[in-house]
């Protein structure tokens, strides 16, 4: 199926963007983004939030629950996400389900996380509009071991990712090798269940100094499961200057080994931490020199995926309006259907509704990334969302302006 004509899409259409929200919900969102736009209030809120949760201040917890938590999180448990999922489904918006609890330490915590992921997979398989779950390898493995393995991989000159991976594992102690094989078994168990239930697994990107083994394990899982259709996806952060060439390299490997490459394209999440560590330890920063370079590589990655869409499945995960429009233009150029099975758009729940719902209205396959978990456990996620909205140039103002525009439209 091809497009007879280009879709007419406007990310300024607030009627479509907020159709799923009541007037009361919109007014709450207006208040929240107004606060996030005030640097002093935001800084105060970020200081108070972890203290309020730790010491169980009921009044502040209630405020967090009715504002940040309500805006950005699907609920405290799987059952509570159903109402959000059902509501979004009315507007042809799907869900990427993420258990938003930060990873613990120790084998018992890692095994518990695997069991939780299995529950999430089975729940997703029982719902109409949850094609993916999201997982972090650091939720099922010790950070220090990943860091050591990454350093070993980088010390090996071979350009082949799987070869570096195998040789690096051999450099570990016997005890470390046994521990690492348990990590592989956990990831394999998750992917096996997902494959059985036809639920995609999006494996999150991590810090650059542990990313090599994550890339290698993810590619290993793709080679096992990504044949008839794509089950396993790696996340590529295009704010890193080496990731466009990495995309091309892993695609070449996938074609050579006869499996589908699954990728989620993001700009990135660890920029300040990455630059600070590089400066402290005296190595070249992996981060792009400027935003323009990140934007260029992101769109180049989209173009590369669409040019090779027969053997790449891509999740275009961005809040950048230009990149979303560019992606649709590329689909038009290649006469691809907007509901192509290998192309999926996504934005975070609570943000960029103008993009998500207008894409859905145009016939694109699009989802909201929906975290869930106990309020005390998802505080780090909520703090990142608040900081992200304040740090991305114009993000809070754009969100607030669209909300005000829709409230005015409804009252006119």
C-alpha positions in Angstrom: 0.0 0.0 0.0 1.3 3.5 -0.9 0.2 7.0 -0.2 -1.9 8.6 -2.9 -1.0 12.0 -1.6 0.9 13.6 1.2 -0.9 13.9 4.6 -1.7 17.4 5.6 -0.5 17.6 9.1 0.0 20.5 11.5 1.5 20.1 15.0 -0.3 23.3 15.9 -3.7 21.5 15.8 -4.7 21.5 19.5 -8.1 20.1 19.0 -6.6 16.8 18.0 -3.7 17.1 20.4 -5.8 17.4 23.5 -9.1 15.6 22.6 -8.3 12.9 25.1 -8.0 15.4 28.0 -10.9 17.0 30.0 -10.9 20.7 30.8 -9.9 19.9 34.3 -7.0 17.8 33.2 -5.9 20.6 30.8 -6.0 23.2 33.6 -3.9 20.9 35.8 -1.4 20.6 33.0 -1.4 24.4 32.5 -0.5 24.8 36.2 2.2 22.2 36.0 4.0 23.6 33.0 3.7 27.1 34.4 5.6 25.9 37.5 8.2 24.1 35.4 8.7 27.3 33.5 9.6 29.2 36.7 13.3 28.3 37.5 13.0 29.3 41.2 9.8 27.2 41.8 11.2 24.3 39.8 14.5 24.3 41.7 12.6 24.4 45.0 10.3 21.6 43.9 13.2 19.4 42.8 14.8 19.9 46.2 11.6 19.1 48.2 10.4 16.1 46.1 12.9 13.4 47.2 12.8 14.7 50.8 9.0 14.5 50.9 9.0 11.0 49.5 11.7 9.8 51.9 10.1 11.2 55.0 6.5 10.5 53.9 5.1 14.1 54.0 1.5 13.3 53.0 0.6 16.9 51.8 3.6 17.2 49.4 3.2 13.5 48.3 -0.5 14.4 47.4 0.7 17.3 45.4 3.3 15.2 43.5 0.7 12.5 42.9 -1.9 14.9 41.4 0.6 16.9 39.3 3.9 15.4 38.1 2.9 11.8 38.6 -0.5 12.2 37.0 1.0 14.0 34.0 3.9 11.7 33.2 3.2 8.3 34.8 0.5 5.7 33.9 -0.1 4.5 37.5 1.5 2.7 40.4 0.8 -0.7 39.1 -0.1 -2.5 35.8 -3.8 -2.5 36.6 -3.8 1.3 36.9 -2.3 1.7 33.4 -5.4 0.2 31.9 -7.5 3.4 32.1 -4.7 5.4 30.4 -4.2 2.7 27.7 -7.9 2.4 27.0 -8.3 6.2 26.7 -5.3 6.5 24.3 -6.6 3.6 22.3 -9.7 5.6 21.4 -7.4 7.9 19.4 -5.3 5.2 17.8 -2.4 5.9 20.1 -0.5 2.8 21.3 1.7 2.2 24.4 5.3 1.4 25.1 5.1 0.1 28.7 8.0 0.7 31.0 8.4 -0.4 34.7 9.8 2.9 35.8 11.7 1.7 38.9 15.4 2.3 38.9 17.5 -0.9 39.0 18.6 -2.4 42.4 21.8 -4.3 43.2 22.3 -7.9 43.9 21.2 -11.2 42.3 17.9 -11.3 44.2 17.0 -7.8 42.9 18.0 -8.7 39.4 15.9 -11.9 39.4 13.0 -9.9 40.8 13.3 -7.4 38.0 13.2 -10.3 35.4 10.0 -11.6 37.0 8.5 -8.1 36.8 9.4 -7.8 33.1 7.7 -11.2 32.5 4.5 -9.9 34.1 4.7 -6.8 32.0 5.1 -8.8 28.8 2.1 -11.0 29.7 0.0 -8.0 30.5 1.0 -6.2 27.3 0.1 -9.4 25.3 -3.4 -9.2 26.9 -4.1 -5.6 25.8 -5.1 -4.2 22.4 -2.6 -1.5 22.0 0.7 -2.3 23.8 3.1 -3.6 21.1 6.3 -2.9 23.1 7.8 -3.0 26.5 11.0 -1.1 27.5 13.8 -2.5 29.6 17.2 -1.4 30.9 20.0 -3.9 31.1 21.2 -2.2 34.2 18.0 -3.4 35.8 19.2 -7.0 35.5 23.0 -6.6 35.9 25.7 -5.1 38.0 26.9 -1.8 36.7 30.5 -2.4 37.6 30.7 -5.6 35.7 29.3 -3.9 32.6 31.8 -1.2 33.0 34.8 -3.6 33.2 33.5 -5.6 30.2 33.1 -2.3 28.2 36.7 -1.4 29.0 37.9 -4.8 27.9 36.0 -4.5 24.6 37.4 -1.1 23.9 40.9 -2.5 24.4 40.5 -5.0 21.6 41.3 -3.7 18.1 38.8 -5.9 16.1 36.1 -3.8 14.5 33.6 -6.7 14.8 31.3 -6.1 17.8 30.5 -9.8 18.4 34.2 -10.7 18.2 35.2 -8.0 20.7 32.4 -9.2 23.0 33.6 -12.8 23.0 37.3 -11.9 23.5 36.4 -9.5 26.3 34.4 -12.1 28.2 37.5 -14.3 28.1 39.4 -11.5 29.9 37.0 -11.6 32.9 37.8 -13.8 36.0 36.0 -17.1 36.2 33.7 -15.6 38.9 32.9 -12.6 36.7 32.3 -14.9 33.7 29.8 -16.9 35.7 28.1 -13.7 36.8 27.9 -12.4 33.3 26.4 -15.6 31.9 23.6 -15.1 34.4 23.0 -11.7 32.9 22.8 -13.2 29.4 20.4 -15.9 30.7 18.1 -13.2 32.2 18.0 -11.2 29.0 17.4 -14.4 27.0 14.5 -15.4 29.2 12.9 -12.0 28.8 13.3 -12.1 25.0 12.0 -15.7 24.7 8.8 -14.7 26.6 8.4 -11.6 24.5 8.9 -13.6 21.3 6.3 -16.2 22.5 3.8 -13.5 23.2 4.7 -11.3 20.1 5.6 -8.3 22.2 8.5 -6.1 21.1 11.4 -5.5 23.6 13.0 -2.0 23.4 16.4 -2.2 25.1 17.3 1.3 26.5 20.6 3.0 25.9 23.0 3.4 28.8 26.0 5.5 29.6 28.7 5.3 26.9 31.2 3.6 29.3 28.9 0.5 29.6 27.2 0.7 26.2 29.5 -1.7 24.3 28.4 -4.9 26.1 24.7 -3.7 25.9 25.0 -3.3 22.2 26.6 -6.8 21.8 24.1 -8.6 23.9 21.2 -6.8 22.1 22.7 -7.8 18.7 23.0 -11.4 20.0 19.3 -11.4 20.9 18.3 -9.9 17.5 20.2 -12.7 15.7 18.1 -15.3 17.7 14.7 -13.7 17.5 14.4 -11.1 14.7 13.6 -13.3 11.7 9.9 -13.4 10.6 9.3 -10.1 12.4 11.2 -7.8 14.7 11.1 -8.5 18.5 14.3 -7.0 19.9 15.3 -3.3 19.3 18.5 -1.5 20.4 18.4 2.2 21.3 20.7 4.5 19.4 21.5 7.9 20.9 22.3 10.3 18.1 23.8 13.0 20.3 26.8 10.7 20.3 29.0 11.5 17.3 29.8 7.8 16.6 26.3 6.4 16.5 25.4 7.1 12.8 28.4 4.9 11.7 27.4 2.4 14.4 23.9 2.2 12.9 25.4 1.5 9.5 27.8 -1.1 10.9 25.1 -3.1 12.8 22.9 -3.0 9.8 25.6 -4.5 7.7 26.0 -7.2 10.3 22.3 -7.9 10.3 22.1 -8.3 6.6 25.2 -10.6 6.6 23.6 -12.8 9.3 20.1 -12.7 7.8 18.1 -11.1 10.6 16.1 -7.9 10.9 17.7 -4.9 12.6 15.5 -3.3 15.2 16.4 0.3 16.3 14.9 3.0 18.4 16.3 6.4 17.4 16.6 9.0 20.2 18.8 12.0 20.6 20.0 11.0 24.1 19.7 11.3 27.9 23.1 11.5 29.5 24.7 14.6 27.9 25.8 16.5 31.0 27.0 13.4 32.8 28.9 12.2 29.7 30.7 15.6 29.2 31.6 15.9 32.8 33.1 12.4 33.0 35.1 12.9 29.8 36.5 16.2 31.2 37.3 14.7 34.6 39.1 11.6 33.2 40.7 13.4 30.3 39.3 11.6 27.2 37.5 13.0 24.2 33.8 13.5 24.8 31.5 11.1 22.9 28.9 13.9 22.6 28.3 15.9 19.5 29.9 19.4 19.4 26.6 21.1 19.1 22.8 20.6 18.7 23.0 21.1 15.0 25.3 18.1 14.6 22.9 16.0 16.7 19.9 17.1 14.6 21.9 16.3 11.4 22.8 12.8 12.5 19.3 12.1 13.8 17.7 12.9 10.5 20.5 11.1 8.6 19.7 8.0 10.8 16.0 8.3 9.9 16.8 8.6 6.2 19.2 5.5 6.4 16.5 3.4 8.1 13.8 4.3 5.6 16.1 3.7 2.7 16.7 0.2 4.1 13.2 -0.4 5.5 12.9 -3.9 4.1 15.4 -5.2 6.7 15.3 -2.5 9.4 12.4 -1.9 11.8 12.6 1.6 13.4 11.0 3.4 16.3 11.3 7.2 15.6 11.3 8.4 19.2 11.6 12.2 19.2 9.9 15.3 20.4 11.5 17.4 17.7 8.8 18.6 15.3 11.1 19.0 12.3 12.4 15.4 12.6 8.9 14.0 12.7 7.9 16.0 9.6 11.2 15.0 7.9 10.3 11.3 8.7 6.9 11.7 7.0 8.5 13.4 4.0 10.9 10.5 3.7 8.0 8.0 3.8 6.3 10.0 1.1 9.5 10.0 -1.0 9.7 6.2 -0.8 5.9 5.9 -1.3 5.6 4.1 2.0 2.3 3.7 3.8 2.0 5.7 7.0 1.0 2.5 8.8 4.1 0.6 7.5 4.8 -2.3 9.9 8.5 -1.3 10.2 7.9 2.3 11.1 6.7 3.4 14.5 6.7 6.9 16.0 6.8 7.6 19.8 6.8 10.4 22.4 6.8 10.4 26.2 3.5 10.3 28.0 2.6 13.8 29.2 4.7 15.6 26.6 4.3 16.6 22.9 0.7 15.6 22.6 0.6 17.9 19.6 3.0 15.6 17.8 1.6 12.2 19.0 -2.1 12.8 18.3 -1.7 14.6 15.0 0.6 11.8 13.8 -2.1 9.3 14.8 -4.8 11.4 13.1 -2.7 11.3 9.9 -2.6 7.5 10.0 0.9 7.0 11.4 1.6 4.2 13.9 2.5 6.1 17.1 2.8 5.4 20.8 3.3 7.0 24.1 6.1 5.8 26.3 4.3 5.0 29.5 6.1 4.4 32.8 4.5 2.9 35.8 5.5 2.1 39.4 5.1 3.1 43.0 5.4 6.9 43.4 8.4 6.6 45.8 10.2 4.6 43.1 9.5 6.7 40.1 10.7 10.0 41.6 14.0 9.9 39.7 12.1 9.6 36.5 9.7 12.4 37.4 12.7 14.7 38.3 14.3 14.0 34.9 11.0 14.9 33.1 10.8 18.2 35.0 14.5 19.0 34.3 14.2 18.0 30.7 11.2 20.3 30.1 13.1 23.2 31.6 16.4 22.5 29.9 15.2 21.9 26.4 15.1 25.3 24.7 11.4 26.4 24.4 10.0 23.0 25.5 8.0 24.2 28.5 6.9 27.4 26.7 5.7 25.4 23.7 3.7 22.9 25.8 2.2 25.8 27.9 1.3 27.8 24.8 -0.5 24.9 23.1 -2.5 24.1 26.3 -3.6 27.7 26.6 -4.5 27.8 23.0 -6.7 24.7 23.4 -8.4 26.1 26.5 -9.2 29.3 24.7 -10.6 27.3 21.7 -12.9 25.3 24.0 -14.1 28.5 25.7 -14.8 30.4 22.5 
